[in-house]
C-alpha cells in the first residue's frame, strides 16, 4: 500500500498540481462566500469541504494513473472509444439539465452526475495518439488518405459533433486539441487544410439546421447571442463580463487582499467560470500573472517529456493532453478579462467543479505515466496488435 503513494514521474508537475489544488481551497472558499450565505444560510464551509473531497479524489486519480504502464492506454483507448460514443448519445438525448444545459449524465443508484464530454476528450486524444503513432506503418502501401480519413479525422468529427449539441466551447476545444495532435503527428498539410474546410462546412450546416429546427441545437440562440454581444454595450447580455471587469478594475495591482472581494456578491459563477476575476480582485495582477505562468510551466514540462519519450505514442499523447488543459485555462482567463466571449469553461485545478478537476487529474496522471516510462519502455507499439 505504501508503494501506491510514491510520487512517480515529473516532480515539477506534481508540485504545480499540489500548488494549484491548495490555492483552489482558499479561492473557492472566498469566492463562494456570498453564495453560501444566500443559499445555505452562511454554511460557506460546505463549498470548502466539497472542494477538499474533489481534490482528494483527483489526487488519488492522478496517482493511480501515473502508475499504470502507459502502453496500456493504447489498447485501452480503443475500447474506451466504443464506450464513449453511446455515453455521448445518451447524454445528448436524456442528459441531466444543469444551468440550462444537458451536459451531465447521472449514474443510476448512486446519483452522481458527471460531464461526459470531459471523459470523451481524454479518450479521443489517447485514441488519436495511438493511430497517429501507427500512421507511418499503416500508410506505407500508399493508402494514407483512407487511413487518415477513417482512423483520425472520423473519430475527431464524431466525438466533437456529439458534444456540439450541448456544449459549443468544449466541442471546439476538443476539435482544436485533436487538430494540434494531428499537426505534431505529421498529418499532411493538404489533409489538415481539408479538415479545416470540412469543419467550417459543418458549422454552416449546423447554423442552417438550428435555424430550421431549434430543437436539434437548443443552445444555438445562446451561442449566437454571446458572440453578437461580445464587446457590445448591452448591459443585460454582458452582465457577467461587466461584473468581472469591475472586479478586475477595482484594485488591479495588489488587490483588495484575501477574502475581501465585493464582486462575488454580483458575479455569477464567481467560484467557477469567473474565479480568475476574483483572483485579480483579491490578489491583484502580482498573483494573476504568475497563475498564467504556472500553466505555461506545465506545458513546458509536457514538452520536455515529449522530447525525451522513446515512443511516438508517448510524445504525441503527453503534448496533446497538456495542450487541452492549457488551452482550457487560457480560454477561461480570456473570458474573465473580456478577450473572448463567455464560454463556461472552468479554470483547471482551481475552479469548483468535480468533473473538470478529476478528469484533469486523470490527464495529468497519464502524462506522469509517460514520464515514468521514459527509461523503461522499449516500444509499446509493437506490443499492441
C-alpha positions as CSV (number, residue, x, y, z in Angstrom):
1,X,0.0,0.0,0.0
2,X,2.9,2.4,0.8
3,X,4.2,1.9,-2.8
4,X,1.0,3.3,-4.2
5,X,1.7,6.7,-2.6
6,X,5.1,7.0,-4.1
7,X,5.0,10.1,-6.4
8,X,6.5,8.9,-9.6
9,X,7.0,11.0,-12.7
10,X,7.9,14.6,-13.3
11,X,8.4,16.3,-9.9
12,X,7.6,19.8,-11.2
13,X,4.2,18.6,-12.4
14,X,3.5,17.2,-9.0
15,X,4.5,20.4,-7.3
16,X,2.4,22.6,-9.6
17,X,-0.6,20.3,-9.3
18,X,-0.4,20.5,-5.5
19,X,0.1,24.3,-5.6
20,X,-3.0,24.9,-7.8
21,X,-5.0,22.5,-5.7
22,X,-4.2,24.1,-2.4
23,X,-4.7,27.6,-3.9
24,X,-8.2,26.4,-5.1
25,X,-9.2,25.7,-1.5
26,X,-8.6,29.3,-0.5
27,X,-10.0,30.8,-3.7
28,X,-13.2,28.7,-3.8
29,X,-13.8,29.3,-0.1
30,X,-13.6,33.1,-0.6
31,X,-15.4,33.3,-4.0
32,X,-18.3,31.1,-2.8
33,X,-18.9,33.0,0.5
34,X,-21.9,35.1,-0.8
35,X,-23.5,32.1,-2.5
36,X,-23.2,30.1,0.8
37,X,-24.9,32.9,2.7
38,X,-27.6,33.3,0.2
39,X,-28.4,29.6,-0.5
40,X,-27.2,27.8,2.6
41,X,-27.6,30.3,5.5
42,X,-23.9,31.1,5.8
43,X,-22.6,27.5,5.6
44,X,-19.6,28.5,3.5
45,X,-17.7,25.5,4.9
46,X,-19.9,23.5,2.6
47,X,-18.0,24.5,-0.6
48,X,-14.7,24.2,1.2
49,X,-15.4,20.7,2.2
50,X,-16.7,19.8,-1.3
51,X,-13.6,21.1,-2.9
52,X,-11.4,19.3,-0.4
53,X,-13.2,16.0,-1.3
54,X,-12.8,16.7,-5.0
55,X,-9.1,17.4,-4.6
56,X,-8.7,14.2,-2.7
57,X,-10.4,12.2,-5.4
58,X,-8.4,14.0,-8.1
59,X,-5.1,13.3,-6.2
60,X,-5.8,9.6,-6.0
61,X,-6.9,9.5,-9.6
62,X,-3.7,11.2,-10.8
63,X,-1.6,9.0,-8.5
64,X,-3.3,5.9,-9.8
65,X,-3.0,6.7,-13.5
66,X,0.7,7.7,-13.0
67,X,1.4,4.1,-12.0
68,X,-0.3,2.5,-15.0
69,X,2.1,1.3,-17.7
70,X,1.4,3.9,-20.4
71,X,1.4,1.4,-23.2
72,X,-1.9,0.2,-21.8
73,X,-3.5,3.5,-22.8
74,X,-3.1,2.4,-26.4
75,X,-5.4,-0.6,-26.4
76,X,-7.5,0.9,-23.6
77,X,-8.3,4.0,-25.7
78,X,-9.7,1.8,-28.5
79,X,-12.0,0.0,-26.1
80,X,-13.0,3.2,-24.3
81,X,-13.9,5.0,-27.5
82,X,-16.5,2.3,-28.2
83,X,-18.0,3.1,-24.8
84,X,-17.7,6.9,-25.2
85,X,-19.9,7.1,-28.3
86,X,-23.1,5.6,-26.7
87,X,-22.4,7.7,-23.5
88,X,-22.4,10.9,-25.5
89,X,-25.5,9.8,-27.4
90,X,-27.3,9.1,-24.1
91,X,-26.1,12.5,-22.7
92,X,-27.5,14.3,-25.8
93,X,-30.8,12.5,-25.6
94,X,-31.5,12.2,-21.9
95,X,-28.7,14.1,-20.1
96,X,-29.3,15.8,-16.8
97,X,-30.1,19.5,-17.3
98,X,-27.9,21.7,-15.0
99,X,-27.7,25.5,-15.6
100,X,-29.9,25.3,-18.7
101,X,-27.6,22.8,-20.4
102,X,-27.9,19.0,-20.7
103,X,-24.2,18.2,-20.4
104,X,-24.3,15.9,-17.5
105,X,-25.0,12.2,-17.2
106,X,-26.3,10.9,-13.8
107,X,-25.1,7.5,-12.8
108,X,-28.1,5.4,-11.6
109,X,-28.4,4.3,-8.0
110,X,-25.5,6.4,-6.6
111,X,-26.9,9.6,-8.2
112,X,-23.6,11.2,-9.1
113,X,-23.5,13.4,-12.2
114,X,-20.5,13.8,-14.4
115,X,-19.8,15.8,-17.6
116,X,-19.3,13.1,-20.2
117,X,-17.5,15.4,-22.6
118,X,-14.6,15.7,-20.2
119,X,-14.1,11.9,-20.3
120,X,-14.7,11.8,-24.1
121,X,-12.0,14.4,-24.7
122,X,-9.3,12.3,-22.9
123,X,-10.4,9.1,-24.6
124,X,-10.4,10.7,-28.1
125,X,-6.9,12.3,-27.6
126,X,-5.5,8.9,-26.5
127,X,-7.1,7.1,-29.4
128,X,-5.7,9.7,-31.9
129,X,-2.3,9.4,-30.4
130,X,-2.5,5.7,-30.8
131,X,-3.5,5.9,-34.5
132,X,-1.1,8.8,-35.3
133,X,1.8,6.7,-33.8
134,X,0.9,3.9,-36.2
135,X,0.3,6.1,-39.2
136,X,3.7,5.6,-40.9
137,X,3.4,1.8,-40.8
138,X,-0.2,1.8,-41.9
139,X,0.3,4.1,-44.9
140,X,3.4,2.6,-46.5
141,X,1.2,0.9,-49.0
142,X,0.0,4.2,-50.4
143,X,-3.4,4.3,-48.7
144,X,-2.5,7.2,-46.4
145,X,-5.6,9.2,-47.3
146,X,-8.0,6.4,-46.3
147,X,-6.2,5.8,-43.1
148,X,-6.1,9.4,-42.1
149,X,-9.8,9.9,-43.0
150,X,-11.1,6.8,-41.3
151,X,-8.7,6.4,-38.3
152,X,-8.0,10.0,-37.4
153,X,-10.5,12.5,-39.0
154,X,-13.7,10.5,-38.5
155,X,-13.3,9.9,-34.7
156,X,-12.4,13.6,-34.2
157,X,-15.5,14.7,-36.1
158,X,-17.8,12.1,-34.4
159,X,-16.8,13.0,-30.8
160,X,-16.7,16.7,-31.4
161,X,-20.1,16.6,-33.2
162,X,-21.8,14.7,-30.4
163,X,-20.5,17.2,-27.8
164,X,-21.6,20.1,-30.0
165,X,-25.3,19.9,-29.3
166,X,-25.0,20.9,-25.7
167,X,-21.5,22.5,-25.4
168,X,-20.1,24.5,-28.2
169,X,-16.9,25.7,-26.4
170,X,-15.9,22.1,-25.3
171,X,-16.7,20.8,-28.8
172,X,-14.3,23.4,-30.3
173,X,-11.7,22.8,-27.6
174,X,-11.8,19.0,-28.4
175,X,-11.5,19.7,-32.1
176,X,-8.7,22.1,-31.8
177,X,-6.8,19.8,-29.4
178,X,-7.3,17.0,-31.9
179,X,-6.1,19.2,-34.7
180,X,-3.0,20.1,-32.7
181,X,-2.2,16.4,-32.3
182,X,-2.6,15.8,-36.0
183,X,-0.2,18.6,-36.7
184,X,2.5,17.4,-34.4
185,X,1.8,13.8,-35.6
186,X,2.8,14.9,-39.1
187,X,-0.5,14.6,-40.9
188,X,0.0,16.1,-44.4
189,X,-0.9,19.8,-44.6
190,X,-3.3,19.2,-47.5
191,X,-5.3,16.9,-45.4
192,X,-5.3,19.3,-42.5
193,X,-6.5,22.1,-44.8
194,X,-9.3,19.8,-45.9
195,X,-10.2,19.1,-42.3
196,X,-10.4,22.9,-41.6
197,X,-12.6,23.3,-44.6
198,X,-14.8,20.4,-43.6
199,X,-15.1,21.9,-40.1
200,X,-16.2,25.2,-41.5
201,X,-18.8,23.4,-43.6
202,X,-20.1,21.6,-40.5
203,X,-20.5,25.0,-38.8
204,X,-22.5,26.4,-41.7
205,X,-24.7,23.3,-41.8
206,X,-25.2,23.5,-38.1
207,X,-26.4,27.1,-38.4
208,X,-28.9,26.1,-41.1
209,X,-30.2,23.2,-39.1
210,X,-30.5,25.2,-35.9
211,X,-32.5,27.9,-37.7
212,X,-34.9,25.4,-39.3
213,X,-35.2,23.1,-36.3
214,X,-34.2,24.7,-33.0
215,X,-34.8,21.5,-31.0
216,X,-31.8,19.9,-32.5
217,X,-29.4,22.6,-31.2
218,X,-31.3,24.1,-28.2
219,X,-28.5,26.3,-27.1
220,X,-27.9,27.8,-30.5
221,X,-29.5,31.1,-29.7
222,X,-27.4,31.4,-26.6
223,X,-24.2,30.9,-28.6
224,X,-25.2,33.5,-31.2
225,X,-26.2,36.0,-28.5
226,X,-22.9,35.7,-26.7
227,X,-20.9,36.2,-30.0
228,X,-23.1,39.1,-31.2
229,X,-23.0,40.9,-27.8
230,X,-19.2,40.3,-27.3
231,X,-17.7,43.7,-26.7
232,X,-21.1,45.4,-27.1
233,X,-23.0,47.8,-24.8
234,X,-25.9,45.6,-23.9
235,X,-25.7,45.6,-20.1
236,X,-28.1,42.8,-19.7
237,X,-26.5,40.5,-22.2
238,X,-23.0,41.3,-20.9
239,X,-23.8,41.3,-17.2
240,X,-21.2,38.6,-16.3
241,X,-18.5,40.3,-18.2
242,X,-19.3,43.7,-16.8
243,X,-19.1,42.4,-13.2
244,X,-15.8,40.6,-14.0
245,X,-14.4,43.8,-15.4
246,X,-15.4,45.7,-12.2
247,X,-13.7,43.1,-10.1
248,X,-10.5,43.3,-12.1
249,X,-10.5,47.1,-12.2
250,X,-11.3,47.7,-8.5
251,X,-7.6,47.2,-7.4
252,X,-5.7,45.7,-10.3
253,X,-2.1,45.8,-8.9
254,X,-2.1,44.5,-5.4
255,X,-5.8,43.6,-5.0
256,X,-8.2,44.1,-2.0
257,X,-6.5,41.4,0.0
258,X,-7.7,37.8,0.5
259,X,-11.3,37.3,1.4
260,X,-12.2,41.0,0.7
261,X,-13.9,40.6,-2.7
262,X,-17.1,42.5,-3.1
263,X,-18.0,41.4,-6.7
264,X,-18.5,37.8,-5.5
265,X,-21.9,39.0,-4.5
266,X,-22.8,40.2,-8.0
267,X,-20.7,37.9,-10.3
268,X,-22.5,34.7,-11.3
269,X,-20.2,31.6,-11.1
270,X,-17.6,33.6,-9.2
271,X,-16.4,30.3,-7.7
272,X,-16.3,28.5,-11.1
273,X,-16.2,30.1,-14.5
274,X,-15.1,33.6,-13.3
275,X,-12.8,32.7,-10.5
276,X,-9.9,34.3,-12.2
277,X,-11.6,37.7,-11.9
278,X,-11.9,37.1,-8.1
279,X,-8.1,36.2,-8.1
280,X,-7.3,39.6,-9.6
281,X,-9.8,41.5,-7.3
282,X,-8.3,39.9,-4.1
283,X,-4.7,39.4,-5.0
284,X,-4.0,41.7,-8.0
285,X,-2.0,41.2,-11.1
286,X,1.1,40.4,-9.0
287,X,-0.6,37.0,-8.4
288,X,-2.8,36.9,-11.6
289,X,0.2,36.8,-14.0
290,X,2.1,34.1,-12.1
291,X,-1.1,31.9,-12.3
292,X,-0.7,32.1,-16.1
293,X,3.0,31.2,-15.8
294,X,2.1,28.1,-13.7
295,X,0.0,26.8,-16.6
296,X,2.7,27.6,-19.1
297,X,5.2,25.8,-16.9
298,X,3.0,22.7,-17.0
299,X,3.1,22.9,-20.8
300,X,6.8,23.3,-20.8
301,X,7.2,20.1,-18.7
302,X,5.0,18.3,-21.2
303,X,7.3,19.4,-24.0
304,X,10.3,18.1,-22.1
305,X,8.5,14.7,-21.5
306,X,7.6,14.6,-25.2
307,X,11.1,15.2,-26.4
308,X,12.5,12.5,-24.1
309,X,9.9,9.9,-24.9
310,X,11.2,6.9,-26.8
311,X,7.9,6.3,-28.5
312,X,5.8,8.4,-30.8
313,X,2.7,7.5,-28.9
314,X,4.0,8.8,-25.6
315,X,5.3,12.0,-27.3
316,X,2.1,12.9,-29.0
317,X,-0.2,11.9,-26.1
318,X,1.7,14.0,-23.5
319,X,1.6,17.1,-25.6
320,X,-2.0,16.6,-26.7
321,X,-3.4,16.1,-23.2
322,X,-1.4,19.1,-21.8
323,X,-2.4,21.3,-24.7
324,X,-6.1,20.7,-24.0
325,X,-5.6,21.6,-20.3
326,X,-3.6,24.7,-21.0
327,X,-6.0,25.8,-23.8
328,X,-8.9,25.5,-21.4
329,X,-7.0,27.6,-18.8
330,X,-6.2,30.3,-21.3
331,X,-9.8,30.3,-22.6
332,X,-11.1,30.8,-19.0
333,X,-8.7,33.6,-18.4
334,X,-9.5,35.2,-21.8
335,X,-13.2,35.2,-20.9
336,X,-12.6,36.8,-17.5
337,X,-10.6,39.7,-18.9
338,X,-13.0,40.1,-21.9
339,X,-10.7,38.9,-24.6
340,X,-13.1,36.1,-25.5
341,X,-16.9,35.5,-25.5
342,X,-18.4,33.8,-22.4
343,X,-17.9,30.0,-22.8
344,X,-18.5,28.3,-19.4
345,X,-15.0,26.7,-19.3
346,X,-13.7,26.3,-15.7
347,X,-10.1,27.2,-14.7
348,X,-8.4,23.8,-14.5
349,X,-7.5,22.6,-10.9
350,X,-8.7,25.9,-9.5
351,X,-12.5,26.4,-10.1
352,X,-15.0,24.5,-8.1
353,X,-16.2,21.5,-10.2
354,X,-15.8,17.8,-9.6
355,X,-15.9,16.5,-13.2
356,X,-13.3,19.0,-14.6
357,X,-10.9,18.6,-11.7
358,X,-11.0,14.8,-11.6
359,X,-10.6,14.3,-15.4
360,X,-7.8,17.0,-15.5
361,X,-6.1,14.9,-12.8
362,X,-6.6,11.8,-14.9
363,X,-4.9,13.5,-17.9
364,X,-2.0,14.7,-15.7
365,X,-1.7,11.1,-14.3
366,X,-1.4,9.8,-17.9
367,X,1.3,12.3,-18.7
368,X,3.1,11.3,-15.5
369,X,2.8,7.7,-16.6
370,X,4.7,8.6,-19.8
371,X,7.3,10.4,-17.7
372,X,7.7,7.3,-15.5
373,X,8.2,5.0,-18.5
374,X,10.8,7.1,-20.3
375,X,13.6,4.8,-19.3
376,X,11.5,1.6,-19.0
377,X,9.5,1.2,-22.2
378,X,11.0,-0.2,-25.4
379,X,8.3,0.3,-28.0
380,X,4.7,-0.3,-26.8
381,X,3.5,0.0,-30.4
382,X,4.9,-3.4,-31.1
383,X,3.1,-4.9,-28.1
384,X,-0.3,-3.7,-29.3
385,X,-1.7,-5.5,-32.3
